[in-house]
Amino acid sequence: MSKIVSPFLLLLLSVFNPVKIWGQNVPAPPDCVLFINFLPSGSGFATGGFDNRTIGCQTWTLSYQATAQSGTITALSFQYSESPLGTQPNPGTYTNFTGADQVVTGINPNTSNTGAVTVFQNNAPGDTTTVPASWVRVVLTGSFAGVLNGVVYGYRSGYTGSGAAGSGCPNPCPVIGTTNPGSAVANAPVQIGLSDGTNVRRALGDTGGRPIVVGPAANGASVVGNPLMTAKLDGTGALVRSDFTCTSQAAIILAAGTNVVVVAGTAMTTIRVCHISFSMDATANIILRQGSGTTCGSSTTNLTGAYQNVTGLALDFTEIAPLVAGTGLDLCINSSGSVTLGGVVTYAQF
């Protein structure tokens, strides 16, 4: 059994069901509509069909769902008749839409017992290989017994709902995914793609929809490649500095002396102190300094002023503002008198 919706009914549907979300393009209503309804005793279209001679739809979408009670669908065929305009009142011989120039996506005939979607075209602009399709119809064959419902809808201008520019879809065409938020990925939803320099890769997200951004170096591993790091401007506001952590630690020991190397410098690296603390067996003036040679005896520069008459000292710096020794230089403690001293320092050196 077939049903054809009149243009007047389509107009009423468009007036009394104006579904529109502001800011989104709404597809135009189809120019041609052919409903499919096969009941358990149905046998398909034996004669007749949809008269396309005066409307002239060029693109078609067949969509159906089926519930089988028994048997299988051998073929659900979308067919056309080439009867020219005005030559006869009824269609002539019907032929299946076939080939890549007529079947855009999907297959014809369809054989799924549950449902499918297929897109067709005829008389595409500039294409002389497609057919006039003066009449169209759907034919069901096979041992299938059950209920099959669907629709064939067409457009004169080429709009099929597949995303191509045409009536109701400007160029470039807005793209909306087929999967609702919170649903599992299905039906080729719109996804974000990134390039690895050669190939396209999908961007992944967590269960909250947040992008997963991971550097190439594992936690606790040596720096490799170009890992994702956080950075801040330096004190001048002109240079970018990467954050770091003071994961290095060393004991401080001085026995009856006035100078001790706290952290030894290495070539092309800088010592950055986050914490230093120690206590002494006598009062003395204490200076933290940098230098080279024996206990910073050469190229000596004071990093602090003298802490007067102290028996202990605890200084906390931060990764943002550490106490910094010069590149390749040692970090030392200088005492104004001979003391025995012990403590600890945490630092980064790179």
KEVO-230421 format. One line per field, with one value per residue (C-alpha): residue in three letters; x, y, z. Coordinates in steps of 0.5 Angstrom, whole numbers. Each point is the difference from the previous one (the first is absolute). Layout:
code (ALA,...)
c1 (X,...)
c2 (Y,...)
c3 (Z,...)
end
This chain:
code (MET,SER,LYS,ILE,VAL,SER,PRO,PHE,LEU,LEU,LEU,LEU,LEU,SER,VAL,PHE,ASN,PRO,VAL,LYS,ILE,TRP,GLY,GLN,ASN,VAL,PRO,ALA,PRO,PRO,ASP,CYS,VAL,LEU,PHE,ILE,ASN,PHE,LEU,PRO,SER,GLY,SER,GLY,PHE,ALA,THR,GLY,GLY,PHE,ASP,ASN,ARG,THR,ILE,GLY,CYS,GLN,THR,TRP,THR,LEU,SER,TYR,GLN,ALA,THR,ALA,GLN,SER,GLY,THR,ILE,THR,ALA,LEU,SER,PHE,GLN,TYR,SER,GLU,SER,PRO,LEU,GLY,THR,GLN,PRO,ASN,PRO,GLY,THR,TYR,THR,ASN,PHE,THR,GLY,ALA,ASP,GLN,VAL,VAL,THR,GLY,ILE,ASN,PRO,ASN,THR,SER,ASN,THR,GLY,ALA,VAL,THR,VAL,PHE,GLN,ASN,ASN,ALA,PRO,GLY,ASP,THR,THR,THR,VAL,PRO,ALA,SER,TRP,VAL,ARG,VAL,VAL,LEU,THR,GLY,SER,PHE,ALA,GLY,VAL,LEU,ASN,GLY,VAL,VAL,TYR,GLY,TYR,ARG,SER,GLY,TYR,THR,GLY,SER,GLY,ALA,ALA,GLY,SER,GLY,CYS,PRO,ASN,PRO,CYS,PRO,VAL,ILE,GLY,THR,THR,ASN,PRO,GLY,SER,ALA,VAL,ALA,ASN,ALA,PRO,VAL,GLN,ILE,GLY,LEU,SER,ASP,GLY,THR,ASN,VAL,ARG,ARG,ALA,LEU,GLY,ASP,THR,GLY,GLY,ARG,PRO,ILE,VAL,VAL,GLY,PRO,ALA,ALA,ASN,GLY,ALA,SER,VAL,VAL,GLY,ASN,PRO,LEU,MET,THR,ALA,LYS,LEU,ASP,GLY,THR,GLY,ALA,LEU,VAL,ARG,SER,ASP,PHE,THR,CYS,THR,SER,GLN,ALA,ALA,ILE,ILE,LEU,ALA,ALA,GLY,THR,ASN,VAL,VAL,VAL,VAL,ALA,GLY,THR,ALA,MET,THR,THR,ILE,ARG,VAL,CYS,HIS,ILE,SER,PHE,SER,MET,ASP,ALA,THR,ALA,ASN,ILE,ILE,LEU,ARG,GLN,GLY,SER,GLY,THR,THR,CYS,GLY,SER,SER,THR,THR,ASN,LEU,THR,GLY,ALA,TYR,GLN,ASN,VAL,THR,GLY,LEU,ALA,LEU,ASP,PHE,THR,GLU,ILE,ALA,PRO,LEU,VAL,ALA,GLY,THR,GLY,LEU,ASP,LEU,CYS,ILE,ASN,SER,SER,GLY,SER,VAL,THR,LEU,GLY,GLY,VAL,VAL,THR,TYR,ALA,GLN,PHE)
c1 (0,3,-2,2,-1,-2,3,-5,1,7,-1,-5,6,5,-5,-2,6,5,6,6,6,2,8,-1,-2,-6,-1,-5,-6,0,-3,-2,-2,-2,-2,1,-4,0,-4,0,-4,3,3,3,-1,-3,-2,0,5,2,-1,6,-1,-3,4,7,4,7,2,-3,1,-3,0,-4,-1,-2,-3,0,-5,3,4,5,0,3,0,-3,1,-1,-2,-1,-4,3,-7,1,-4,-7,1,-4,-4,3,7,3,5,4,7,4,5,7,7,4,-3,-7,1,4,1,-3,-2,-6,-4,0,0,1,-6,1,1,4,1,2,1,-1,0,-3,2,5,2,5,0,-3,1,-6,-7,-6,-4,-7,-3,3,-3,3,-1,0,2,2,-3,0,-6,-1,0,4,-1,4,0,3,1,3,3,0,6,4,0,0,2,7,3,1,-1,-7,-7,0,7,5,7,4,-5,-1,1,-3,1,-5,2,-3,4,2,-2,5,4,-5,-1,6,-1,4,7,6,6,7,6,7,3,-1,-7,-6,-2,-6,0,-2,-4,-1,-7,-2,2,6,6,5,7,6,7,5,4,-3,-1,7,4,5,-2,-1,-3,-4,-4,-6,3,-3,4,0,3,7,0,2,-7,4,2,-4,3,-2,-3,5,0,5,1,7,3,6,3,4,6,6,5,3,1,-2,-2,-4,-2,-8,-1,5,-1,1,1,-6,-4,-3,-2,-7,-1,-7,2,6,1,5,2,7,4,2,-3,3,-2,-2,0,-2,4,2,7,5,6,1,-6,-2,7,0,-5,-4,-6,-5,-7,-2,2,3,-5,3,1,-4,0,-5,-3,-6,-2,-5,0,-5,0,-2,5,6,7,4,7,4,1,5,2,-1,-4,3,-1,5,1,3,3,2,-6,-3,-6,-6,-6,-3,-2,-5,2,-1,6,-1)
c2 (0,7,7,6,7,6,6,4,-5,1,8,-2,-4,6,5,-3,-4,5,-3,5,1,7,1,-7,-1,-4,-5,1,-4,-5,1,-7,-5,-8,-3,-8,-4,-8,-4,-8,-1,6,-2,7,5,-5,6,8,4,7,5,4,3,7,0,-2,-2,-2,-3,-5,-3,-7,-2,-5,-5,-7,-5,-7,-5,-6,0,5,6,-2,7,6,4,7,1,5,0,5,2,7,6,0,-7,-4,0,-6,-2,-5,-6,1,-1,0,6,-3,3,5,5,-1,-4,6,-4,-7,-5,-2,-4,0,-7,2,-3,5,7,4,7,1,6,1,5,1,5,3,7,-1,-8,-3,-7,0,-1,5,-4,2,-5,-4,-5,-5,-8,-5,-7,-6,-5,6,0,6,7,5,7,6,6,2,8,4,7,4,3,-5,0,-7,2,-3,6,2,8,1,2,1,-1,6,-1,-1,-4,0,-7,-4,-6,-6,-2,3,3,-6,-5,-6,2,-2,2,3,6,7,-1,4,-2,2,-1,-3,3,-5,-4,3,-3,0,5,-4,2,-2,-2,7,2,3,0,-5,4,-5,2,-6,0,-5,3,-1,-1,4,6,-3,3,6,-1,4,5,6,7,7,6,2,6,5,-2,-1,-8,-6,-5,-7,-3,-5,-4,0,-8,0,0,0,0,6,-2,5,-3,6,4,7,-2,-6,-2,-1,-2,-1,3,-3,3,3,-1,5,-2,2,0,-1,-1,0,-1,-2,1,2,-2,8,7,3,4,-4,1,-4,1,-3,-1,-5,-3,-2,1,6,3,3,4,1,4,1,-3,3,5,-2,-3,2,-4,-6,-7,-3,2,-2,3,-2,3,-2,-3,7,3,-4,2,-1,-1,1,-4,-6,3,-3,2,1,2,5,1,6,-5,-8,-4,-7,0,-4,0,-1,3,-1,2,-1,0,1)
c3 (0,-2,3,-4,4,-4,0,4,6,0,0,6,3,-1,3,6,2,-1,4,0,4,-1,-2,-4,-7,-1,-6,-5,0,-6,-6,-1,5,-1,6,1,4,-1,5,1,-6,-5,-6,-2,-6,-6,-4,0,4,1,-5,-1,-7,3,6,-2,6,-2,7,4,7,2,7,3,7,0,5,-3,3,-5,-7,-2,-5,-7,-3,2,-7,-1,-8,-5,-7,-5,-3,-3,2,-3,-5,4,7,3,1,-4,2,6,1,7,1,-1,0,3,-4,3,7,4,6,3,-5,-4,0,8,3,8,4,5,-4,-4,-3,-8,-4,-7,-6,-7,-5,4,-3,-5,0,-6,3,5,-2,0,5,-2,5,6,4,6,-1,5,-2,4,5,5,5,5,0,-4,1,-4,-4,-7,0,-6,-1,-7,2,2,8,3,7,-1,1,-7,-1,-4,2,8,1,-2,-3,5,3,8,2,6,3,0,7,6,6,5,-5,-3,-6,-6,-7,-2,5,-1,3,1,-4,1,-4,2,-6,-5,2,3,7,5,6,6,6,7,2,2,-7,2,-5,2,-1,2,-2,-3,7,5,7,4,-7,-3,-5,-7,-6,2,6,2,5,4,0,3,-2,4,4,-6,-3,-6,0,1,5,1,7,3,7,5,0,2,7,4,7,2,5,2,6,3,-6,-3,-7,-3,-7,0,-7,-5,-7,-6,-7,-4,6,5,8,2,7,3,7,5,7,5,8,3,6,1,-2,-7,-6,-6,-7,-6,-6,-7,-3,-2,2,7,4,-5,1,-7,-4,7,0,6,-1,7,5,7,4,7,6,-2,3,-5,-7,-4,-6,-5,-7,-5,-7,-3,4,2,2,-6,-1,-6,-6,1,7,7,6,7,7,3,7,4,5,1,1,0,-5,-2,-5,-6,-7,-5,-7,-8,-4,-8)
end
